[in-house]
Amino acid sequence: MPTHSEIRNMPYSAQQMFDLIADVRSYPDFLPWCAAARMRGQRHQGDSTILDADLVIAFKVFRERFGSRVTLHPMDQTIDVEYLDGPFRYLNNHWKFSDIDGGCEVDFHVDFEFKSKILQGLIGVVFNEAMQRIVSAFETRAAELYGEGKS
């Protein structure tokens, strides 16, 4: 059951980081191992937007599709991700964005378990490195979109 929690201070606004994470369609453009993203549907519930999406994750010989429900809470600047279907037993992911002096604080948490013992064993070996690469990919994307000279 790999779990990763991290708080990072970023030199961008909470809204900018919220928008970057909420743009699930763009994940294949910059996230390692994300080969494709497809939106199943989108609906509004009160102040929240709910996106049902499929992501295709490709790592070495493995290629898996999984569905998730991404709930965007713009008023609270939070994003909750819950698992719908695919290779996991469960997947929970949560983002919280808070403006601070000079930028924002990004609070990230992910907890998941694969159904396959082979996949679970494989990710266990590279989990920390994988999380670092994913976090770095989001940081690089933020710099590309919002870095100096960008508006």
DRENNUBA-886748 format. One record per residue (C-alpha): residue number from 1; chain; x, y, z. Coordinates in pm, 1 decimal. Layout:
N
+-----+--------+----------+----------+----------+
| num | chaine |        x |        y |        z |
+-----+--------+----------+----------+----------+
| NUM |      A |        X |        Y |        Z |
...
+-----+--------+----------+----------+----------+
This chain:
151
+-----+--------+----------+----------+----------+
| num | chaine |        x |        y |        z |
+-----+--------+----------+----------+----------+
|   1 |      A |      0.0 |      0.0 |      0.0 |
|   2 |      A |    223.0 |    282.5 |   -120.0 |
|   3 |      A |    135.4 |    615.7 |     36.8 |
|   4 |      A |    295.9 |    948.7 |    -32.3 |
|   5 |      A |    223.2 |   1283.8 |    131.9 |
|   6 |      A |    410.6 |   1600.8 |     60.4 |
|   7 |      A |    377.5 |   1973.7 |    113.9 |
|   8 |      A |    560.9 |   2203.2 |   -127.6 |
|   9 |      A |    583.9 |   2579.9 |   -147.4 |
|  10 |      A |    559.0 |   2700.3 |   -505.9 |
|  11 |      A |    621.0 |   3050.2 |   -646.8 |
|  12 |      A |    280.7 |   3050.9 |   -820.1 |
|  13 |      A |    -68.3 |   3131.9 |   -699.9 |
|  14 |      A |   -298.7 |   2868.2 |   -553.6 |
|  15 |      A |   -532.2 |   2930.0 |   -850.1 |
|  16 |      A |   -255.1 |   2866.0 |  -1102.6 |
|  17 |      A |   -157.7 |   2538.0 |   -936.9 |
|  18 |      A |   -523.6 |   2436.2 |   -900.5 |
|  19 |      A |   -575.2 |   2498.8 |  -1273.5 |
|  20 |      A |   -263.9 |   2300.5 |  -1366.2 |
|  21 |      A |   -369.1 |   1992.8 |  -1165.1 |
|  22 |      A |   -731.8 |   2022.5 |  -1281.1 |
|  23 |      A |   -623.9 |   2006.1 |  -1648.2 |
|  24 |      A |   -630.7 |   1624.6 |  -1663.6 |
|  25 |      A |   -647.7 |   1627.8 |  -2044.6 |
|  26 |      A |   -291.8 |   1769.4 |  -2057.6 |
|  27 |      A |   -130.2 |   1503.8 |  -1836.2 |
|  28 |      A |      7.2 |   1300.9 |  -2130.7 |
|  29 |      A |    197.0 |   1613.4 |  -2243.6 |
|  30 |      A |    417.8 |   1623.2 |  -1935.1 |
|  31 |      A |    360.2 |   1345.5 |  -1680.6 |
|  32 |      A |    600.0 |   1050.9 |  -1692.1 |
|  33 |      A |    432.4 |    719.8 |  -1774.3 |
|  34 |      A |    101.3 |    886.1 |  -1868.4 |
|  35 |      A |     43.5 |    768.9 |  -2225.2 |
|  36 |      A |   -313.9 |    895.9 |  -2275.2 |
|  37 |      A |   -604.7 |   1075.0 |  -2109.5 |
|  38 |      A |   -968.7 |   1058.6 |  -2210.3 |
|  39 |      A |  -1263.2 |   1235.5 |  -2051.7 |
|  40 |      A |  -1567.7 |   1013.1 |  -1994.4 |
|  41 |      A |  -1785.2 |   1297.9 |  -1877.2 |
|  42 |      A |  -1817.3 |   1619.4 |  -1681.6 |
|  43 |      A |  -2093.7 |   1751.9 |  -1462.0 |
|  44 |      A |  -2149.9 |   2021.5 |  -1203.4 |
|  45 |      A |  -2267.8 |   1961.2 |   -849.8 |
|  46 |      A |  -2316.5 |   2281.9 |   -653.4 |
|  47 |      A |  -1988.9 |   2476.2 |   -670.2 |
|  48 |      A |  -1792.0 |   2165.7 |   -769.7 |
|  49 |      A |  -1708.9 |   2017.1 |  -1108.1 |
|  50 |      A |  -1685.6 |   1639.2 |  -1138.0 |
|  51 |      A |  -1473.5 |   1490.5 |  -1414.4 |
|  52 |      A |  -1475.0 |   1120.1 |  -1494.2 |
|  53 |      A |  -1152.2 |   1040.2 |  -1675.3 |
|  54 |      A |   -946.1 |    749.2 |  -1801.8 |
|  55 |      A |   -568.2 |    760.4 |  -1785.4 |
|  56 |      A |   -341.6 |    510.6 |  -1959.0 |
|  57 |      A |    -23.7 |    443.3 |  -1764.5 |
|  58 |      A |    264.4 |    279.4 |  -1952.5 |
|  59 |      A |    570.5 |    153.1 |  -1765.2 |
|  60 |      A |    814.9 |    -88.5 |  -1925.7 |
|  61 |      A |    603.8 |   -382.5 |  -2051.9 |
|  62 |      A |    295.3 |   -280.2 |  -1853.5 |
|  63 |      A |     19.1 |    -67.7 |  -2003.9 |
|  64 |      A |   -289.1 |    -16.8 |  -1790.3 |
|  65 |      A |   -598.1 |    200.7 |  -1815.2 |
|  66 |      A |   -775.6 |    319.8 |  -1506.9 |
|  67 |      A |  -1078.4 |    533.8 |  -1449.1 |
|  68 |      A |  -1104.8 |    797.1 |  -1182.5 |
|  69 |      A |  -1348.6 |   1059.7 |  -1063.2 |
|  70 |      A |  -1181.8 |   1397.0 |  -1019.6 |
|  71 |      A |  -1382.0 |   1640.1 |   -807.8 |
|  72 |      A |  -1273.7 |   2001.6 |   -839.1 |
|  73 |      A |  -1364.5 |   2229.1 |   -548.4 |
|  74 |      A |  -1258.4 |   2576.8 |   -672.4 |
|  75 |      A |  -1400.2 |   2761.1 |   -369.9 |
|  76 |      A |  -1189.4 |   2549.6 |   -130.6 |
|  77 |      A |   -898.0 |   2517.3 |   -376.6 |
|  78 |      A |   -898.7 |   2138.2 |   -335.9 |
|  79 |      A |   -908.2 |   1845.7 |   -575.6 |
|  80 |      A |  -1017.0 |   1495.8 |   -473.0 |
|  81 |      A |   -953.9 |   1190.8 |   -689.6 |
|  82 |      A |  -1130.4 |    860.3 |   -634.1 |
|  83 |      A |  -1085.7 |    534.3 |   -818.1 |
|  84 |      A |  -1354.4 |    402.6 |  -1052.4 |
|  85 |      A |  -1208.3 |    100.7 |  -1232.6 |
|  86 |      A |   -889.4 |    -58.3 |  -1361.5 |
|  87 |      A |   -584.9 |   -231.2 |  -1210.4 |
|  88 |      A |   -610.9 |    -93.0 |   -855.3 |
|  89 |      A |   -777.9 |   -230.9 |   -544.8 |
|  90 |      A |   -816.1 |    133.4 |   -445.5 |
|  91 |      A |   -672.2 |    475.1 |   -517.8 |
|  92 |      A |   -720.5 |    794.5 |   -319.3 |
|  93 |      A |   -556.4 |   1121.0 |   -412.2 |
|  94 |      A |   -604.4 |   1465.6 |   -259.7 |
|  95 |      A |   -464.2 |   1810.5 |   -343.2 |
|  96 |      A |   -502.5 |   2131.2 |   -140.7 |
|  97 |      A |   -373.5 |   2470.7 |   -253.2 |
|  98 |      A |   -328.1 |   2767.1 |    -18.2 |
|  99 |      A |   -193.1 |   3111.0 |   -102.0 |
| 100 |      A |    105.4 |   3215.8 |    109.5 |
| 101 |      A |    353.1 |   3505.4 |     88.5 |
| 102 |      A |    544.8 |   3470.0 |   -236.5 |
| 103 |      A |    329.8 |   3193.1 |   -384.6 |
| 104 |      A |    128.6 |   2899.5 |   -258.2 |
| 105 |      A |    149.7 |   2585.9 |    -51.3 |
| 106 |      A |     60.6 |   2262.5 |   -231.0 |
| 107 |      A |    -45.7 |   1974.5 |     -7.2 |
| 108 |      A |    -48.4 |   1643.5 |   -197.3 |
| 109 |      A |   -147.8 |   1296.7 |    -77.1 |
| 110 |      A |   -182.0 |    968.9 |   -267.9 |
| 111 |      A |   -260.3 |    620.4 |   -137.8 |
| 112 |      A |   -316.9 |    317.2 |   -361.2 |
| 113 |      A |   -281.1 |    -56.3 |   -401.2 |
| 114 |      A |   -269.1 |   -259.1 |   -722.8 |
| 115 |      A |   -479.0 |   -575.1 |   -758.3 |
| 116 |      A |   -181.4 |   -751.8 |   -918.7 |
| 117 |      A |     93.7 |   -865.4 |   -683.2 |
| 118 |      A |    339.7 |   -829.1 |   -973.7 |
| 119 |      A |    247.8 |   -463.5 |  -1034.8 |
| 120 |      A |    242.3 |   -395.2 |   -660.7 |
| 121 |      A |    590.4 |   -545.8 |   -624.7 |
| 122 |      A |    721.0 |   -351.4 |   -923.2 |
| 123 |      A |    592.4 |    -15.3 |   -799.8 |
| 124 |      A |    720.1 |    -89.3 |   -449.6 |
| 125 |      A |   1074.7 |    -99.7 |   -583.9 |
| 126 |      A |   1052.8 |    235.5 |   -765.8 |
| 127 |      A |    775.4 |    411.8 |   -571.3 |
| 128 |      A |    978.2 |    690.5 |   -409.5 |
| 129 |      A |   1163.5 |    765.4 |   -732.3 |
| 130 |      A |    834.0 |    761.0 |   -925.3 |
| 131 |      A |    672.9 |   1008.5 |   -682.9 |
| 132 |      A |    974.1 |   1240.8 |   -711.7 |
| 133 |      A |    955.6 |   1229.0 |  -1093.1 |
| 134 |      A |    582.6 |   1303.6 |  -1089.9 |
| 135 |      A |    619.3 |   1595.4 |   -846.7 |
| 136 |      A |    910.7 |   1728.9 |  -1055.0 |
| 137 |      A |    699.5 |   1700.4 |  -1372.0 |
| 138 |      A |    426.9 |   1916.6 |  -1216.8 |
| 139 |      A |    687.8 |   2170.4 |  -1101.0 |
| 140 |      A |    843.2 |   2183.9 |  -1448.9 |
| 141 |      A |    500.5 |   2223.4 |  -1609.0 |
| 142 |      A |    417.8 |   2509.9 |  -1369.6 |
| 143 |      A |    744.2 |   2684.2 |  -1460.1 |
| 144 |      A |    665.0 |   2642.7 |  -1832.5 |
| 145 |      A |    313.6 |   2781.9 |  -1792.2 |
| 146 |      A |    361.5 |   3044.0 |  -1519.6 |
| 147 |      A |    734.8 |   3111.4 |  -1491.8 |
| 148 |      A |    890.9 |   3452.9 |  -1534.7 |
| 149 |      A |    757.2 |   3640.8 |  -1831.7 |
| 150 |      A |    435.9 |   3432.9 |  -1843.0 |
| 151 |      A |     97.4 |   3560.5 |  -1741.1 |
+-----+--------+----------+----------+----------+
